[in-house]
């Protein structure tokens, strides 16, 4: 089982972030965090990498349902969506597969929630 869903976009990196953010919003997710890995690595250790951003996406309805089933679920939240610019200039967008994440937790009450979130994230990636 793969742990992510991935597609490739072309164009401007900042525009891709806006497009993915809007696509997440259409599926009921908000972006709670934005991590500029490229900038952090440059600042902290002087490493040069291609643009690499992590969007921490959360659907409040499903987050609440998951918290009702498992009070430590926050260790697996939010759902990460990765944007990275490839060497050829294309932008790869990957979303975590929550079913893969939930396999680490022995709580059958999370399976239905993870299945619903999985469908939304997969649709978002496919519609990009």
C-alpha positions in Angstrom: 0.0 0.0 0.0 1.3 3.4 -0.9 1.3 6.1 1.8 0.4 9.0 -0.6 -1.5 10.1 -3.6 0.5 12.1 -6.1 0.1 14.2 -9.3 2.2 16.6 -11.2 1.5 20.2 -12.1 3.3 22.7 -14.4 3.6 26.4 -13.9 4.6 28.8 -11.1 5.2 27.3 -7.7 3.4 30.0 -5.8 0.4 29.6 -8.1 0.5 25.9 -7.4 0.3 26.5 -3.7 -2.7 28.7 -4.2 -4.3 26.1 -6.5 -3.8 23.3 -4.0 -5.0 25.4 -1.1 -8.2 26.3 -3.1 -8.7 22.6 -4.0 -8.4 21.6 -0.3 -11.0 24.2 0.6 -13.4 22.8 -1.9 -13.1 19.5 -0.1 -13.7 21.1 3.3 -10.1 21.4 4.4 -8.3 24.4 5.7 -4.6 24.9 5.7 -3.5 25.2 9.4 0.3 25.2 8.8 2.6 26.0 6.0 6.2 24.7 6.3 8.8 26.1 3.9 11.3 23.2 4.2 13.5 24.8 1.5 13.8 28.0 3.4 14.3 26.3 6.8 17.1 24.1 5.5 18.8 27.1 3.8 18.6 29.1 7.0 19.6 26.4 9.5 22.3 24.4 7.6 22.9 26.3 4.4 21.5 23.5 2.2 20.1 24.3 -1.2 17.1 22.3 -2.4 14.3 22.9 -4.8 11.1 24.5 -3.4 9.6 22.1 -1.0 6.5 23.1 1.0 4.3 21.1 3.4 0.7 22.2 3.9 -0.9 21.0 7.1 -4.5 20.5 6.0 -7.4 19.9 8.4 -11.1 19.1 8.0 -12.6 20.2 11.3 -15.5 17.9 11.1 -13.4 14.8 10.6 -10.7 16.0 13.1 -13.4 16.3 15.7 -14.8 12.8 14.9 -11.3 11.3 15.1 -10.6 13.0 18.5 -13.7 11.5 19.8 -12.3 8.0 18.9 -8.7 8.5 19.9 -7.4 11.3 22.1 -3.8 11.0 20.9 -4.8 11.3 17.2 -3.2 14.7 17.2 0.1 13.0 16.7 -1.1 12.1 13.2 -2.8 15.4 12.4 -3.0 17.5 10.3 -3.1 15.7 7.0 0.1 16.7 5.2 0.1 17.8 1.5 3.5 18.2 0.0 4.4 20.4 -3.0 7.9 20.0 -4.4 9.5 21.4 -7.5 11.3 18.8 -9.5 14.5 19.3 -11.4 12.6 19.6 -14.7 10.5 22.5 -13.3 7.3 20.5 -12.8 5.6 20.6 -9.4 4.8 17.4 -7.7 1.8 17.4 -5.3 1.4 14.6 -2.8 -1.2 14.0 -0.1 -0.9 11.6 2.7 -3.1 8.5 2.6 -4.8 8.5 6.0 -5.6 4.8 5.7 -1.8 4.1 5.7 -1.4 6.4 8.7 -4.2 4.8 10.7 -2.7 1.3 10.3 -0.3 2.4 13.1 -3.2 2.9 15.5 -5.1 -0.1 16.8 -8.5 1.6 17.0 -11.2 0.2 14.6 -13.3 3.3 15.2 -10.9 5.3 13.1 -11.3 3.2 9.9 -14.5 4.8 8.7 -13.2 8.3 9.3 -9.9 7.5 7.6 -11.8 6.1 4.6 -13.9 9.3 4.2 -10.8 11.5 4.5 -8.9 9.3 2.1 -11.6 9.7 -0.6 -11.6 13.5 -0.2 -7.8 13.8 -0.5 -7.7 11.4 -3.4 -10.4 13.3 -5.2 -8.5 16.6 -4.6 -5.3 15.2 -6.0 -7.1 13.7 -9.1 -9.0 17.0 -9.7 -5.8 19.1 -9.8 
